[in-house]
Amino acid sequence: MNIRKAKKEDCPRLLELIRELAIFEKAPEKVTVTEEHFVKSGFGPNPVWQAFVATAEDDNHQEMILGFALYYIRYSTWKGQMLYLEDLLITADHRGKGIGKALFERVIQETKERKLRGMTWRVLDWNTPAIDFYKKYHASLDGEWINGELLF
């Protein structure tokens, strides 16, 4: 397994994994981003997201993406610049093999290298495997806030 920065050519596979995540989260119809918008948002003139991918070679010695961690920098008026982990996903066939741990720790490393104040993320309250994973890092999980959203 290898962890590396995502490349533009990875975007179709990342979108496949995003759709897999949406199915897991019981909301496949909510993925409405187009590949064009996704690519432009990550690799256009003003990229707003970055990602790490976990890769391995298949039987034909071709690189395959097993998971990813997509993040961006946000600003907290209380803390300053923070890394926001938007998605951490390991494809279903490769979970439980340390890939999520490797990706998460790479994101932690990125946060420290950039000298950011910390990192934040959201996790669904019913996703006990993810909650248990984050608890291993002694993460603070706050069920107090209600998420707000306006879509246009």
PyMOL CGO cylinders between C-alpha atoms (Angstrom):
from pymol import cmd
from pymol.cgo import CYLINDER

trace = [
    CYLINDER, 0.00, 0.00, 0.00, 1.10, 3.53, -0.76, 0.3, 1, 1, 1, 1, 1, 1,
    CYLINDER, 1.10, 3.53, -0.76, -0.31, 6.90, 0.35, 0.3, 1, 1, 1, 1, 1, 1,
    CYLINDER, -0.31, 6.90, 0.35, 0.12, 9.79, -2.08, 0.3, 1, 1, 1, 1, 1, 1,
    CYLINDER, 0.12, 9.79, -2.08, -1.47, 13.09, -3.02, 0.3, 1, 1, 1, 1, 1, 1,
    CYLINDER, -1.47, 13.09, -3.02, -4.42, 12.76, -5.37, 0.3, 1, 1, 1, 1, 1, 1,
    CYLINDER, -4.42, 12.76, -5.37, -3.87, 13.63, -9.03, 0.3, 1, 1, 1, 1, 1, 1,
    CYLINDER, -3.87, 13.63, -9.03, -6.32, 14.97, -11.59, 0.3, 1, 1, 1, 1, 1, 1,
    CYLINDER, -6.32, 14.97, -11.59, -6.41, 11.55, -13.25, 0.3, 1, 1, 1, 1, 1, 1,
    CYLINDER, -6.41, 11.55, -13.25, -7.73, 10.05, -9.98, 0.3, 1, 1, 1, 1, 1, 1,
    CYLINDER, -7.73, 10.05, -9.98, -10.97, 12.03, -10.10, 0.3, 1, 1, 1, 1, 1, 1,
    CYLINDER, -10.97, 12.03, -10.10, -13.16, 9.44, -11.88, 0.3, 1, 1, 1, 1, 1, 1,
    CYLINDER, -13.16, 9.44, -11.88, -12.18, 6.80, -9.29, 0.3, 1, 1, 1, 1, 1, 1,
    CYLINDER, -12.18, 6.80, -9.29, -12.65, 9.25, -6.42, 0.3, 1, 1, 1, 1, 1, 1,
    CYLINDER, -12.65, 9.25, -6.42, -16.17, 9.95, -7.67, 0.3, 1, 1, 1, 1, 1, 1,
    CYLINDER, -16.17, 9.95, -7.67, -16.86, 6.20, -7.76, 0.3, 1, 1, 1, 1, 1, 1,
    CYLINDER, -16.86, 6.20, -7.76, -15.78, 6.00, -4.13, 0.3, 1, 1, 1, 1, 1, 1,
    CYLINDER, -15.78, 6.00, -4.13, -17.85, 9.07, -3.22, 0.3, 1, 1, 1, 1, 1, 1,
    CYLINDER, -17.85, 9.07, -3.22, -20.90, 7.32, -4.69, 0.3, 1, 1, 1, 1, 1, 1,
    CYLINDER, -20.90, 7.32, -4.69, -20.00, 4.19, -2.71, 0.3, 1, 1, 1, 1, 1, 1,
    CYLINDER, -20.00, 4.19, -2.71, -19.87, 6.33, 0.43, 0.3, 1, 1, 1, 1, 1, 1,
    CYLINDER, -19.87, 6.33, 0.43, -23.25, 7.89, -0.37, 0.3, 1, 1, 1, 1, 1, 1,
    CYLINDER, -23.25, 7.89, -0.37, -24.78, 4.42, -0.72, 0.3, 1, 1, 1, 1, 1, 1,
    CYLINDER, -24.78, 4.42, -0.72, -23.24, 3.39, 2.64, 0.3, 1, 1, 1, 1, 1, 1,
    CYLINDER, -23.24, 3.39, 2.64, -24.67, 6.57, 4.19, 0.3, 1, 1, 1, 1, 1, 1,
    CYLINDER, -24.67, 6.57, 4.19, -28.11, 5.75, 2.71, 0.3, 1, 1, 1, 1, 1, 1,
    CYLINDER, -28.11, 5.75, 2.71, -28.19, 8.86, 0.51, 0.3, 1, 1, 1, 1, 1, 1,
    CYLINDER, -28.19, 8.86, 0.51, -27.05, 7.95, -3.03, 0.3, 1, 1, 1, 1, 1, 1,
    CYLINDER, -27.05, 7.95, -3.03, -29.40, 10.50, -4.59, 0.3, 1, 1, 1, 1, 1, 1,
    CYLINDER, -29.40, 10.50, -4.59, -27.61, 13.34, -2.80, 0.3, 1, 1, 1, 1, 1, 1,
    CYLINDER, -27.61, 13.34, -2.80, -24.44, 13.05, -4.91, 0.3, 1, 1, 1, 1, 1, 1,
    CYLINDER, -24.44, 13.05, -4.91, -25.08, 15.65, -7.59, 0.3, 1, 1, 1, 1, 1, 1,
    CYLINDER, -25.08, 15.65, -7.59, -21.56, 16.92, -8.30, 0.3, 1, 1, 1, 1, 1, 1,
    CYLINDER, -21.56, 16.92, -8.30, -20.45, 16.48, -11.89, 0.3, 1, 1, 1, 1, 1, 1,
    CYLINDER, -20.45, 16.48, -11.89, -17.03, 15.15, -12.80, 0.3, 1, 1, 1, 1, 1, 1,
    CYLINDER, -17.03, 15.15, -12.80, -16.24, 18.45, -14.53, 0.3, 1, 1, 1, 1, 1, 1,
    CYLINDER, -16.24, 18.45, -14.53, -17.07, 20.47, -11.40, 0.3, 1, 1, 1, 1, 1, 1,
    CYLINDER, -17.07, 20.47, -11.40, -15.21, 18.02, -9.15, 0.3, 1, 1, 1, 1, 1, 1,
    CYLINDER, -15.21, 18.02, -9.15, -12.06, 18.17, -11.29, 0.3, 1, 1, 1, 1, 1, 1,
    CYLINDER, -12.06, 18.17, -11.29, -12.16, 21.96, -11.59, 0.3, 1, 1, 1, 1, 1, 1,
    CYLINDER, -12.16, 21.96, -11.59, -12.69, 22.32, -7.83, 0.3, 1, 1, 1, 1, 1, 1,
    CYLINDER, -12.69, 22.32, -7.83, -9.63, 20.23, -7.06, 0.3, 1, 1, 1, 1, 1, 1,
    CYLINDER, -9.63, 20.23, -7.06, -7.32, 20.95, -9.98, 0.3, 1, 1, 1, 1, 1, 1,
    CYLINDER, -7.32, 20.95, -9.98, -8.54, 24.16, -11.59, 0.3, 1, 1, 1, 1, 1, 1,
    CYLINDER, -8.54, 24.16, -11.59, -7.04, 27.64, -11.21, 0.3, 1, 1, 1, 1, 1, 1,
    CYLINDER, -7.04, 27.64, -11.21, -8.41, 28.02, -7.65, 0.3, 1, 1, 1, 1, 1, 1,
    CYLINDER, -8.41, 28.02, -7.65, -8.50, 24.55, -6.08, 0.3, 1, 1, 1, 1, 1, 1,
    CYLINDER, -8.50, 24.55, -6.08, -10.64, 24.27, -2.97, 0.3, 1, 1, 1, 1, 1, 1,
    CYLINDER, -10.64, 24.27, -2.97, -9.96, 20.67, -2.00, 0.3, 1, 1, 1, 1, 1, 1,
    CYLINDER, -9.96, 20.67, -2.00, -7.03, 18.31, -1.77, 0.3, 1, 1, 1, 1, 1, 1,
    CYLINDER, -7.03, 18.31, -1.77, -6.87, 14.60, -1.09, 0.3, 1, 1, 1, 1, 1, 1,
    CYLINDER, -6.87, 14.60, -1.09, -4.62, 11.72, -0.25, 0.3, 1, 1, 1, 1, 1, 1,
    CYLINDER, -4.62, 11.72, -0.25, -5.25, 8.36, -1.86, 0.3, 1, 1, 1, 1, 1, 1,
    CYLINDER, -5.25, 8.36, -1.86, -4.29, 4.90, -0.69, 0.3, 1, 1, 1, 1, 1, 1,
    CYLINDER, -4.29, 4.90, -0.69, -3.14, 2.72, -3.57, 0.3, 1, 1, 1, 1, 1, 1,
    CYLINDER, -3.14, 2.72, -3.57, -1.94, -0.80, -4.19, 0.3, 1, 1, 1, 1, 1, 1,
    CYLINDER, -1.94, -0.80, -4.19, -1.07, -2.84, -7.26, 0.3, 1, 1, 1, 1, 1, 1,
    CYLINDER, -1.07, -2.84, -7.26, -3.62, -5.28, -8.63, 0.3, 1, 1, 1, 1, 1, 1,
    CYLINDER, -3.62, -5.28, -8.63, -2.70, -8.68, -10.08, 0.3, 1, 1, 1, 1, 1, 1,
    CYLINDER, -2.70, -8.68, -10.08, -1.74, -7.00, -13.37, 0.3, 1, 1, 1, 1, 1, 1,
    CYLINDER, -1.74, -7.00, -13.37, 0.61, -4.56, -11.61, 0.3, 1, 1, 1, 1, 1, 1,
    CYLINDER, 0.61, -4.56, -11.61, -1.80, -1.69, -12.23, 0.3, 1, 1, 1, 1, 1, 1,
    CYLINDER, -1.80, -1.69, -12.23, -2.27, 0.91, -9.51, 0.3, 1, 1, 1, 1, 1, 1,
    CYLINDER, -2.27, 0.91, -9.51, -5.71, 0.84, -7.93, 0.3, 1, 1, 1, 1, 1, 1,
    CYLINDER, -5.71, 0.84, -7.93, -7.14, 3.33, -5.46, 0.3, 1, 1, 1, 1, 1, 1,
    CYLINDER, -7.14, 3.33, -5.46, -8.45, 1.62, -2.34, 0.3, 1, 1, 1, 1, 1, 1,
    CYLINDER, -8.45, 1.62, -2.34, -9.50, 4.70, -0.42, 0.3, 1, 1, 1, 1, 1, 1,
    CYLINDER, -9.50, 4.70, -0.42, -9.08, 8.42, 0.00, 0.3, 1, 1, 1, 1, 1, 1,
    CYLINDER, -9.08, 8.42, 0.00, -9.14, 11.28, 2.46, 0.3, 1, 1, 1, 1, 1, 1,
    CYLINDER, -9.14, 11.28, 2.46, -10.45, 14.53, 0.97, 0.3, 1, 1, 1, 1, 1, 1,
    CYLINDER, -10.45, 14.53, 0.97, -9.91, 17.75, 2.92, 0.3, 1, 1, 1, 1, 1, 1,
    CYLINDER, -9.91, 17.75, 2.92, -9.77, 21.51, 2.74, 0.3, 1, 1, 1, 1, 1, 1,
    CYLINDER, -9.77, 21.51, 2.74, -8.71, 24.38, 4.97, 0.3, 1, 1, 1, 1, 1, 1,
    CYLINDER, -8.71, 24.38, 4.97, -11.43, 26.20, 6.89, 0.3, 1, 1, 1, 1, 1, 1,
    CYLINDER, -11.43, 26.20, 6.89, -11.28, 29.09, 9.27, 0.3, 1, 1, 1, 1, 1, 1,
    CYLINDER, -11.28, 29.09, 9.27, -12.52, 28.97, 12.84, 0.3, 1, 1, 1, 1, 1, 1,
    CYLINDER, -12.52, 28.97, 12.84, -13.08, 32.36, 14.43, 0.3, 1, 1, 1, 1, 1, 1,
    CYLINDER, -13.08, 32.36, 14.43, -12.23, 30.74, 17.77, 0.3, 1, 1, 1, 1, 1, 1,
    CYLINDER, -12.23, 30.74, 17.77, -9.19, 28.69, 16.73, 0.3, 1, 1, 1, 1, 1, 1,
    CYLINDER, -9.19, 28.69, 16.73, -7.85, 30.00, 13.40, 0.3, 1, 1, 1, 1, 1, 1,
    CYLINDER, -7.85, 30.00, 13.40, -7.05, 27.86, 10.36, 0.3, 1, 1, 1, 1, 1, 1,
    CYLINDER, -7.05, 27.86, 10.36, -8.19, 24.26, 10.68, 0.3, 1, 1, 1, 1, 1, 1,
    CYLINDER, -8.19, 24.26, 10.68, -8.07, 21.29, 8.34, 0.3, 1, 1, 1, 1, 1, 1,
    CYLINDER, -8.07, 21.29, 8.34, -11.56, 19.97, 7.60, 0.3, 1, 1, 1, 1, 1, 1,
    CYLINDER, -11.56, 19.97, 7.60, -11.67, 16.29, 6.69, 0.3, 1, 1, 1, 1, 1, 1,
    CYLINDER, -11.67, 16.29, 6.69, -14.64, 16.08, 4.34, 0.3, 1, 1, 1, 1, 1, 1,
    CYLINDER, -14.64, 16.08, 4.34, -14.48, 12.36, 3.58, 0.3, 1, 1, 1, 1, 1, 1,
    CYLINDER, -14.48, 12.36, 3.58, -12.42, 9.39, 4.65, 0.3, 1, 1, 1, 1, 1, 1,
    CYLINDER, -12.42, 9.39, 4.65, -13.42, 6.27, 2.76, 0.3, 1, 1, 1, 1, 1, 1,
    CYLINDER, -13.42, 6.27, 2.76, -11.93, 2.85, 2.25, 0.3, 1, 1, 1, 1, 1, 1,
    CYLINDER, -11.93, 2.85, 2.25, -13.70, 0.72, -0.34, 0.3, 1, 1, 1, 1, 1, 1,
    CYLINDER, -13.70, 0.72, -0.34, -15.74, -2.03, 1.33, 0.3, 1, 1, 1, 1, 1, 1,
    CYLINDER, -15.74, -2.03, 1.33, -13.47, -4.88, 0.13, 0.3, 1, 1, 1, 1, 1, 1,
    CYLINDER, -13.47, -4.88, 0.13, -10.41, -3.36, 1.79, 0.3, 1, 1, 1, 1, 1, 1,
    CYLINDER, -10.41, -3.36, 1.79, -11.69, -2.20, 5.18, 0.3, 1, 1, 1, 1, 1, 1,
    CYLINDER, -11.69, -2.20, 5.18, -10.07, -3.53, 8.34, 0.3, 1, 1, 1, 1, 1, 1,
    CYLINDER, -10.07, -3.53, 8.34, -6.57, -3.68, 6.83, 0.3, 1, 1, 1, 1, 1, 1,
    CYLINDER, -6.57, -3.68, 6.83, -5.09, -0.50, 8.30, 0.3, 1, 1, 1, 1, 1, 1,
    CYLINDER, -5.09, -0.50, 8.30, -5.72, 1.65, 5.23, 0.3, 1, 1, 1, 1, 1, 1,
    CYLINDER, -5.72, 1.65, 5.23, -8.02, 4.07, 7.05, 0.3, 1, 1, 1, 1, 1, 1,
    CYLINDER, -8.02, 4.07, 7.05, -5.47, 4.40, 9.84, 0.3, 1, 1, 1, 1, 1, 1,
    CYLINDER, -5.47, 4.40, 9.84, -2.71, 5.17, 7.35, 0.3, 1, 1, 1, 1, 1, 1,
    CYLINDER, -2.71, 5.17, 7.35, -4.81, 7.79, 5.56, 0.3, 1, 1, 1, 1, 1, 1,
    CYLINDER, -4.81, 7.79, 5.56, -6.02, 9.40, 8.78, 0.3, 1, 1, 1, 1, 1, 1,
    CYLINDER, -6.02, 9.40, 8.78, -2.50, 9.59, 10.16, 0.3, 1, 1, 1, 1, 1, 1,
    CYLINDER, -2.50, 9.59, 10.16, -1.30, 11.15, 6.89, 0.3, 1, 1, 1, 1, 1, 1,
    CYLINDER, -1.30, 11.15, 6.89, -3.98, 13.83, 7.25, 0.3, 1, 1, 1, 1, 1, 1,
    CYLINDER, -3.98, 13.83, 7.25, -2.87, 14.43, 10.85, 0.3, 1, 1, 1, 1, 1, 1,
    CYLINDER, -2.87, 14.43, 10.85, 0.69, 14.79, 9.57, 0.3, 1, 1, 1, 1, 1, 1,
    CYLINDER, 0.69, 14.79, 9.57, -0.48, 17.27, 6.91, 0.3, 1, 1, 1, 1, 1, 1,
    CYLINDER, -0.48, 17.27, 6.91, -2.27, 19.30, 9.57, 0.3, 1, 1, 1, 1, 1, 1,
    CYLINDER, -2.27, 19.30, 9.57, 0.90, 19.48, 11.66, 0.3, 1, 1, 1, 1, 1, 1,
    CYLINDER, 0.90, 19.48, 11.66, 3.17, 20.23, 8.68, 0.3, 1, 1, 1, 1, 1, 1,
    CYLINDER, 3.17, 20.23, 8.68, 0.97, 23.18, 7.74, 0.3, 1, 1, 1, 1, 1, 1,
    CYLINDER, 0.97, 23.18, 7.74, 1.01, 24.32, 11.36, 0.3, 1, 1, 1, 1, 1, 1,
    CYLINDER, 1.01, 24.32, 11.36, -2.78, 24.42, 11.44, 0.3, 1, 1, 1, 1, 1, 1,
    CYLINDER, -2.78, 24.42, 11.44, -4.61, 24.65, 14.77, 0.3, 1, 1, 1, 1, 1, 1,
    CYLINDER, -4.61, 24.65, 14.77, -6.18, 21.21, 14.39, 0.3, 1, 1, 1, 1, 1, 1,
    CYLINDER, -6.18, 21.21, 14.39, -8.59, 19.23, 12.28, 0.3, 1, 1, 1, 1, 1, 1,
    CYLINDER, -8.59, 19.23, 12.28, -12.33, 18.70, 12.32, 0.3, 1, 1, 1, 1, 1, 1,
    CYLINDER, -12.33, 18.70, 12.32, -14.80, 16.38, 10.63, 0.3, 1, 1, 1, 1, 1, 1,
    CYLINDER, -14.80, 16.38, 10.63, -18.35, 15.05, 10.92, 0.3, 1, 1, 1, 1, 1, 1,
    CYLINDER, -18.35, 15.05, 10.92, -19.47, 11.49, 11.45, 0.3, 1, 1, 1, 1, 1, 1,
    CYLINDER, -19.47, 11.49, 11.45, -22.99, 10.10, 11.36, 0.3, 1, 1, 1, 1, 1, 1,
    CYLINDER, -22.99, 10.10, 11.36, -24.26, 9.16, 14.80, 0.3, 1, 1, 1, 1, 1, 1,
    CYLINDER, -24.26, 9.16, 14.80, -25.14, 5.63, 13.66, 0.3, 1, 1, 1, 1, 1, 1,
    CYLINDER, -25.14, 5.63, 13.66, -21.73, 4.93, 12.07, 0.3, 1, 1, 1, 1, 1, 1,
    CYLINDER, -21.73, 4.93, 12.07, -20.32, 3.11, 15.09, 0.3, 1, 1, 1, 1, 1, 1,
    CYLINDER, -20.32, 3.11, 15.09, -17.28, 1.65, 13.27, 0.3, 1, 1, 1, 1, 1, 1,
    CYLINDER, -17.28, 1.65, 13.27, -16.17, 5.18, 12.35, 0.3, 1, 1, 1, 1, 1, 1,
    CYLINDER, -16.17, 5.18, 12.35, -16.96, 6.54, 15.81, 0.3, 1, 1, 1, 1, 1, 1,
    CYLINDER, -16.96, 6.54, 15.81, -14.96, 3.72, 17.41, 0.3, 1, 1, 1, 1, 1, 1,
    CYLINDER, -14.96, 3.72, 17.41, -12.09, 4.42, 14.99, 0.3, 1, 1, 1, 1, 1, 1,
    CYLINDER, -12.09, 4.42, 14.99, -11.96, 8.12, 15.93, 0.3, 1, 1, 1, 1, 1, 1,
    CYLINDER, -11.96, 8.12, 15.93, -12.19, 7.30, 19.64, 0.3, 1, 1, 1, 1, 1, 1,
    CYLINDER, -12.19, 7.30, 19.64, -8.91, 5.38, 19.32, 0.3, 1, 1, 1, 1, 1, 1,
    CYLINDER, -8.91, 5.38, 19.32, -7.32, 8.77, 18.62, 0.3, 1, 1, 1, 1, 1, 1,
    CYLINDER, -7.32, 8.77, 18.62, -9.02, 10.30, 21.67, 0.3, 1, 1, 1, 1, 1, 1,
    CYLINDER, -9.02, 10.30, 21.67, -10.96, 12.60, 19.35, 0.3, 1, 1, 1, 1, 1, 1,
    CYLINDER, -10.96, 12.60, 19.35, -13.59, 14.85, 20.84, 0.3, 1, 1, 1, 1, 1, 1,
    CYLINDER, -13.59, 14.85, 20.84, -16.96, 13.85, 19.35, 0.3, 1, 1, 1, 1, 1, 1,
    CYLINDER, -16.96, 13.85, 19.35, -19.62, 16.47, 19.99, 0.3, 1, 1, 1, 1, 1, 1,
    CYLINDER, -19.62, 16.47, 19.99, -23.27, 15.53, 19.48, 0.3, 1, 1, 1, 1, 1, 1,
    CYLINDER, -23.27, 15.53, 19.48, -24.47, 18.97, 20.54, 0.3, 1, 1, 1, 1, 1, 1,
    CYLINDER, -24.47, 18.97, 20.54, -24.41, 20.81, 17.20, 0.3, 1, 1, 1, 1, 1, 1,
    CYLINDER, -24.41, 20.81, 17.20, -27.17, 20.59, 14.60, 0.3, 1, 1, 1, 1, 1, 1,
    CYLINDER, -27.17, 20.59, 14.60, -26.00, 20.76, 11.00, 0.3, 1, 1, 1, 1, 1, 1,
    CYLINDER, -26.00, 20.76, 11.00, -27.51, 23.45, 8.80, 0.3, 1, 1, 1, 1, 1, 1,
    CYLINDER, -27.51, 23.45, 8.80, -27.61, 23.50, 5.02, 0.3, 1, 1, 1, 1, 1, 1,
    CYLINDER, -27.61, 23.50, 5.02, -29.04, 25.54, 2.17, 0.3, 1, 1, 1, 1, 1, 1,
    CYLINDER, -29.04, 25.54, 2.17, -28.83, 24.09, -1.32, 0.3, 1, 1, 1, 1, 1, 1,
    CYLINDER, -28.83, 24.09, -1.32, -29.28, 26.05, -4.53, 0.3, 1, 1, 1, 1, 1, 1,
]
cmd.load_cgo(trace, "trace")
